[in-house]
């Protein structure tokens, strides 16, 4: 892992609140449910509501095994659209894709290191205390879709080898061109 792609600045408060609002909409569309209102909440409070909302949605989807793969697919597609919108709106070049993704993740209190394509490490994750390993499996569809969109690599796959929610010191993954991941 090359250390030059380590975290930089954290987005300003207004941007973090906007990011959570957009993510809330993305997840509500993927899960087919109405999102709770974030009106009047701070960025930190909004992120807390978002974590609880997504955990509850994933719990419901995972309770019904036939539903989980469908929701996972929808979540990946919604995330791909969001990543593509970010890439096009900000005119993200391949050489800047990782920096943009890392900045985006810092907005929701996730620290990402690595390269796109290549090896990734999620060294800190504000969701790890709230999510189960199964939740992470479902959520990884978002990560893969977003990274495919922001990098402009529609056929890339994200494959995890370890996760914080399984007791590892960090989440490790590979993001490479090729067949779709299932981890």
Secondary structure, 3 states (H helix, E strand, C coil): CCHHHCCCCCCCHHHHHHHHHHHHHHHHHHHCCCCCCCCCCCHHHHHHHHHHHHHHHHHHHHHCHHHHHHHHHHHHHHHHHHHHHHHHHHCCCHHHHHHHHHHHHHCCCEEEEECCCEEEEEEEECCCCCCCHHHHHHHHHHHHHHHHHHHCCCCEEEEEEECHHHCCCCEEEEEEECCCCCC
